């Protein structure tokens, strides 16, 4: 009688049971490049956030000055059109409506990085605001309509080496009725 020899399948022993070292190194390299890219994206977004915060504060400072100009215009208009008064007079203490028309800018006001008004020549100056009343007023029956321009200038360092600050400005204009 002949014995049957049981054959084992050698191909089963040669199959791969896990990851090779080269595959693991390539995976780690790809993962490292991806994480490095994400970290650079995070740094860039933080810089952009700082720049947008400065720009937002500059717009808020400009709008606050423009609102003050509009309030003075309304008070002046109400003073002239008040039926109780026999002699309309200019309101004393108006800061912005007395700006000379034309190219001469009013003396600038200065604000800190948080948008708070500072005394002139303060070392913490971050925003400088200049106001201008555009020439050629439209004269109405009782009052005037003028275009006012508020410009907010500031310097911002965006680069990491802080070598070259970038000059930025925000300009806001509005047409205001006043007496």
Rosetta blueprint (number, residue, H / E / L):
1 X L
2 X L
3 X L
4 X L
5 X L
6 X L
7 X L
8 X L
9 X L
10 X H
11 X H
12 X H
13 X L
14 X L
15 X L
16 X L
17 X L
18 X L
19 X L
20 X L
21 X H
22 X H
23 X H
24 X H
25 X H
26 X H
27 X H
28 X H
29 X H
30 X H
31 X H
32 X H
33 X H
34 X H
35 X H
36 X H
37 X H
38 X H
39 X H
40 X H
41 X H
42 X H
43 X H
44 X H
45 X H
46 X H
47 X H
48 X H
49 X H
50 X H
51 X H
52 X H
53 X H
54 X H
55 X H
56 X H
57 X H
58 X H
59 X H
60 X H
61 X H
62 X H
63 X H
64 X H
65 X H
66 X H
67 X H
68 X H
69 X H
70 X H
71 X H
72 X H
73 X H
74 X H
75 X H
76 X H
77 X H
78 X H
79 X H
80 X H
81 X H
82 X L
83 X L
84 X L
85 X L
86 X L
87 X L
88 X L
89 X L
90 X L
91 X L
92 X L
93 X L
94 X L
95 X L
96 X L
97 X L
98 X L
99 X L
100 X L
101 X E
102 X L
103 X L
104 X L
105 X L
106 X L
107 X L
108 X L
109 X E
110 X E
111 X E
112 X L
113 X L
114 X L
115 X L
116 X L
117 X E
118 X E
119 X L
120 X L
121 X L
122 X L
123 X L
124 X L
125 X L
126 X L
127 X E
128 X E
129 X E
130 X E
131 X E
132 X E
133 X E
134 X L
135 X L
136 X L
137 X L
138 X E
139 X E
140 X L
141 X L
142 X L
143 X L
144 X E
145 X E
146 X E
147 X E
148 X E
149 X E
150 X E
151 X E
152 X E
153 X E
154 X E
155 X E
156 X E
157 X L
158 X L
159 X L
160 X L
161 X L
162 X L
163 X L
164 X L
165 X L
166 X E
167 X E
168 X E
169 X E
170 X E
171 X E
172 X E
173 X E
174 X E
175 X E
176 X E
177 X E
178 X E
179 X L
